[in-house]
Amino acid sequence: MYDVYIFDLDGTLLDTLDDLAAAVNFSLRSVGAPERTREEVKAFVGNGMVKLMNRALPDGMKEDAEIFERAFASFKDYYMAHCTDYTRVYSGVMPLLERLNAAGKLCAIVSNKGDFAVKELSRRYFGDLIAIAVGENEEAGIRKKPAPDSVFSVLKNLKAEAKRAVYIGDSEVDIETAKNADLPCISVTWGFKSREFLIEHGATVLVDTPEEIGQRQ
């Protein structure tokens, strides 16, 4: 069994979609842009908050730097205050994390969500079950996923060997991240992307429940 389990956050450990959609639409309203549906927001996530808002804004507005900055600032402020309104832990995740910790395994989070939100959500929902949680922090020179930088940073902080680690996520970005970090990847089917989509984008190991993750060697 692996010694280190590095998880994506949105769509893997937490269902954050309703809170993300609410924040996106609040920010769109703040600049007079049309709102997006839940399914549209679902398709936009995965590459960080800047990309999320860039995809959500209509053509013509996203190119306007002033409008974009206002919308993005509004999104961050709203999400910081409301990131736990509707967010929930996926069924089976807590027992999985508890079993892994009881077995002496290290669990971590690597996400493209803003670092402030990742740390707050990890603290609130998982506490000491997660050894380290990191989000997007390109200002510090750490490239976001699918670059392997954040994965390497976590392994270094945990003083862990990559050969005993696995990456777990729900998207094509996670598959690419694991490949770039030279880690095996477990793709979960309960998140924001379908099984068919994951297979089309290179997934080779898929699980339908969190319980199956602990059974992977």
ABEGO torsion letter per residue (X at the ends): XBABBBBBABGAABBAAAAAAAAAAAAAAAAGBBBBBAAAAAAABGAEAAAAAAAABBBGAAABAAAAAAAAAAAAAAAAAAAAAABBBBBGAAAAAAAAAAAGBBBBBBBABBAAAAAAAAAAAAEAABABBBBBBAAAGBBBOABAAAAAAAAAAAGBBAAABBBBBABAAAAAAAAAAGBBBBBBAABABBAAAAAAAGBABBBABAAAAAABX
